[in-house]
Amino acid sequence: MSIRTKVLGMVDVMMRVPPILIIDEILKIDMGLPSSSGSSSSSSSSTNAGGGGGGPIDAGGGVIEATLNALDNSTAGVAASVAAAVTTAATTTAATATTTNSGGFLSQIFGALVDDFASDTYITDLLGLTSVRFLICLLGLVCAICVVMLWTRHLVMVYMFVISLGLTFLSHWSNVTALAIIEKSPCILEDVLSMNTTRLMDTGSVVVAVAPHVVAQWFMGMLFAYIHLGPRYKLVQKSMPLIFASPIILATLPLKPRIIKFLPLLADTVPLMLTKITLLTSAMDAGKTVYNGYQYAMNFVSNFGLSALIENEWQRLNVPSVLRVFWTIRMTHEFVSMMLRNEVNSANLLPTIQTLLVDGCGTLTAVLGMTSVISVICHYIGKAFQWYLLTFDNEEEKSLGTVSAVLFYILALQTGLTSLAPDKRFVRLCRNLSLLITALLHFIHNIVSPILMSLSAARNPSRKRHFRALTVCAFLVIAPICLLVALWRRHSPSTWLLAVTAFSVEVVVKVLVSLATYTLFLLDACRSSFWEKLDDYLYYVRAFGNSVEFCFGILLFFNGAWILVFESAQNATGGAIRAIMMCIHAYFNIWCEARAGWSVFMKRRSAVHKISTLPEATPAQLQAFDDVCAICYQEMHSAKITRCRHYFHGVCLRKWLYVQDRCPLCHEIMMYTDRTDDADNNVPHQQDMDAPLVNRNREDVAIENARSRSTTTDADNNTSSSSTSTTSTSASLLASASGVASVSSGLVSSNFSTGSGGGSSASSSQMNTTAPTTSRTAAVAATATAAASNSTHSFRFQPDLDVQD
């Protein structure tokens, strides 16, 4: 990305910050509605002194709060109560300007406006109506949101219009100030005509006082001529600086005072007319822009869906960066204000941080800004662990920042963070951050666990990678223990502390399970022979970890229910969010986990029962077989014999039976049933023979006809293997090819059905309707293909059977 692109992106982000600041200020005054909580986000001044207890209504946003309280408590009439409230608010603002926090960017401007409003009875009466204040705030909120959503080109036009209008009012104020200076001083024209250089060059003279205003008016006129959106007549454009400075120039002439009084209004006529023309000509364009935006959104939703529209707009507006810049500016302003009040020093550093954090989560927009900052911090924490673990392609790390941000914002809404008093807000913020830290430990474990498994299963000889993964695991064990020790020493038992404890212990258990699995795989790598008990040990270890997680899930559900019933009565919104989150937790973390665990247990139990019905191979049979297991390609010191006379490890066959009941090699039903026993009464099993019987290809009609042949013919089959090896190999691969599709389709089915029915057509229909996970399907399909195409058996047929390649 080029530097120019980065600069333009940063400018676009900065242009969207002022509307967010306006939204934040509107939310600070509670949309103009009466509030009795006194816990506005700007109430951090009560924590400046001691960082703790409550106090009176703070001066941050105190203008509006004092007005509302006076309006609610007074019974002498709307006009009188509002006038008194405005006067009190103005006095409070002026008195606390150097001792308390002013609350926000616009609060100081509000204080200056209140001084003017206090002398205007009509304005105070109008603003005393709650409905009027609410409508004004609602209109401002909607306009600010619309400005934030604009495309960059339209956003630039809005700023050009606002700046041109602001220059007009700033010019008027400068002219009025300069005329007031000229009115109280001797005539400048007389000094010029009389060449009174002494008084003209005096540092305290009227010329020195008025000269900055003339220069400012000239530059404001040039800037207005450059950016205004009205008609650009060449004469008007060139004369605009002179129009802006004309009141000061004309005031030097011997004119009557009443004429000089109206000179600023006369100078404002031209820019105001241009602004009015801009409004009239742009109103239709603004309506078309809004309508086109609505049509674009509707078409996008109909084509791609609502989620795609939200994601597209989220990226176009660069919302995380806008919120981060907004929160940074907000905190910087707060910190500079505290420094100007001499409230920041090395002795009260912690109270200063506390004040900043409390003010940084006072409104919903401030919480969003803090959430975006926390998201970046968590993202780079994940990147740091990823770099330390020498891995650079981990999906868990990519989602770490997003999940952390969502979790923190839900916790803030759930606990009613913005509606709490400053001291309670800081405590609740610390508790939410503690829960976020434990969740972050879970995310880090999700990053390191696959790395541990890959290192142990791949027999990676790199000691550096093993050491780094193990040190991260040690950190994940020590960190939650230290956190719990610190919290239990400083806090009494509570529902919050119970939740943190459950999350922390769950992290430790998950890490220990991962380490146990890692150790078992390493021990298996050091063994020279096949370890049949490995699968059982892994099952027991993982079952223990899953059981502990399931128990903690139930504990957290009841803990949340207790909080919902007994501790969330005063926070209806937070209680509703908590109830929704409890339902989600109960479904995904309790019900789905219990159902999945029970399904695995029943499949394993069924497989064990089926394996127990198969005969065990004797040492003589294994010696005569003298081959490896066709599933794992490991030597067999013990084996199970299927109905189709194939030899497999019992553990390997049990894993296969989790998926289906058919043989991995010939696709025959492996289990003995009453029907198959009756059908095979005329065919001796020959289990006492030193070599296994041949496999019968179910796909070939000739093989089915061979079942009716005599025992003598079967004996001849056992002695004629050398003459038909080519034909038997081709038939084996053909049968395997037809079996792989069925095996793969059975494995990728969403419920992993273990039913024994279904031929090739059923297998094809399963393959078309399944939704597997990619990694598991690929691994199992590869195993099935290898087992089917790399068989070590030689299938033998009679020479007289009509078997074609």
C-alpha positions, 0 to 999 in steps of 0.5 A: 500500500502506497503512502498516498493511499495510507494518507487518504485512508487516514484523512477519511477516518479523521473526517468521520470522527467529528460526527461520532463526537457529536453522537457521544455528547448527545448520549452524555446528556441522555438524549435530553431526557430527565435523568436521576442516576447522576452517573453520566459518563462525564461524572468522572470528576467525583473520582478525581479527588479520591478515585472512589465514592460517589458525590454530587452531580459532577460538572462534566455535562453538569450544564444539562444535568443541573437543568434537568434536576432543577426542572424536575424538582421545581414546581414554580412553572416551566419558565421560572424553573428553567431560567433558574436552572440555566443560571445555576448551571452557568454559575456551576460551570464557571465555578468548577472550570478549574477544579473539575472535569468539564466532561467532553469537547462540546461541554465548554461550548455549551457552558458559553452558550448557557451564559447567553441563553440565561438572558433570553427568556424565550429560549429558556422557556423553549428549551425547558420542554422535554419533548423539544430537547428530545427532538433536537437531540434525536435530530442531531443523532440522526444527522450525525449517523447519516454523515458518518454513513456518507461516501467520502465524496459527499462527506467532503462536500458536507465539510466544505459547507459546514466550514463555509458556514462556520467562517461566516459566523466566525467573521461576524464575531471577529468584526463585532469584536474589532468594532467594539475596540474601535468604538472605545478608541480615538479615531484612526483616520485622524491619526493617519491624516495627522501623521501621529506615528507615536500613537499609531505605532504604540503597542497598546494602540487601536491599530495594533489591536485591530490589525490581527482582525483585518488579517484574519478577515482577509484570510477567511475571505480567501478561504471562503471563496475557495471552498464555498459550494455556491455560484462562483462569479469571478467578481464576487470571488475576487472581492470576497476578502474585501467583503469580509474585512469591509466592516473594520475598514469602514469603521475607520471613517467618521460614520454614525455609530448606529450605521457602524453597528450594522456593518457586520450584518451587511458584510455577512449578507453575501456569504449568507446568500451564497450559503442559502443558494447552496442549500436550495440547489443541494436539497434535491441532490441530498434527497437523491443521494439518500434515495440512491443509498437506499436503493443500493442497500436494497439491491445488495441485500436481495443479491448477497444478503444482509450480513454481506451488506453489513460486512461491506459497509463495515469495511468501507467505513473502516469502523474499527479505525474510526472508533479507535481514533475517536477514543484516542482523541477523547482520552487525549482531551481528558488527559490534557484537561487534567494536566491543565488543572494540575491534577496529574503527577507521579503521586496520583498516577493510579487515580489518574488512570482510573479517572481516564478509564472511567471516562473512557467507558461512560457512553455506548460510543465510548465503550465501542471505542474502548472495545476497538482498542482492546481488539487491537491489543488482543490481536497483537497478543495473538500475533506475539504468541504466533511469532513465538510458536513459529507458526504463521497461518492460524485461523484462531489468531485471526479471529482473536481480536474480533472475538475478544471485542465482541465478548468485551462489548457484550459484557459491558452491555450485560453488566450495564457499565455505562449506567453505573456510578464512577466508583462502581463503574471502575470496579465493574470494568476491572471485573470484565477485564478479568473475565476477558483475560481468562477468555484470552487464555482460552484463545491462546490454548486454542492456538498452541494445542494444534501445534502440540498435536502436530509436533507429537504426531509428526515426530518433529525433531526440532527441539526449539519448537517443542520447547516453545510450545511447552513454555506456552503451556507452562504459562497457561498453567501458571497465569490462571493460578496466579490470577486466582490467588491474587483475586481470592486474596483481595475479594470475598466469594461472589458470583463474579469470582466464581465465574472467573475461577471456573474459567481459569480452572477450565483453562488449566484442565484443557492444558493438562489434557493437551499435555497428556495427549502430547505425551502419549503420542511421544511415547507411541513414537518411541515404541518400536511396535504397535501400541494397541492401548493408545486409543483407549488412553487417548479416549480416557484422557479426552473424556476426562477433559470434556467431562470437566468442561461439561460440568463447568458449563452447567456450573456457569449456567446456574451461576448466570441464572442466579445473577439473572434472578437476584442481581439484575433486577435494576438493569433490564437491558443487561438482564435481557442480554444475559438471558439470551446469552444463557440460552445460547450457552445452554444450547451450544455448550451444554445440550450440543456437547452432551448430545455429541458426547453421548453419541461418541460413547454409544458408537464406541460401546457398539463398536466394542460389542461388535469387536467382541463377537469376532474371533481372535487370530491364533499365533499360528494363523498370524504366522501363516498370514505374515502380513501387516494390518491393511488399515494402519500398516503396522505389524500384527501381534494380535488380530481380529478375523472378520466374516470375510476372512480378513485380518485387522488390529482390533483397535483399527477395526473398532475405529472403522466400525465407528463409521460403518460395518463393512470391510475396508477391503472387500466391502462385505459385512464383517459381522456374523448374523443369523441370516448369514450363518444360515446362508453359509451352513454349506460352507465350512468356516475352516477357522482351524486352518493355518491360512485364511480363506480367500475373499469373495468379491461381492460385486461380481456375479461369478463370485456370488455363484461360487457360493453354491459350489462344493467344498472340494471346489473351495479346496481347489481354490486354495491351491490355485493362487499362482495361476490367476494372480493378475486377474485377482489383482485387477478384480481387487482394485475394481472392488476397491474402487467401488468401495472407496466411494461408499467408504468416503460417503459414509465417513463424511455424513453429518451424523456418521451413521454406523448402519450396515445397509446400503449399496453403491446407489445409497452411497452415491446419494449420501455423498451428494447430501453430506456436509463434512468437515474438510480435514476429517473427510480428507484424512479418512478418505485418504485412509480408505483409499490407501487401505483399498488400493494397497491391500497385501492380500492376493484374491484367488478365483477358480480358473473356470470362473468368468472373471474379467478385468 
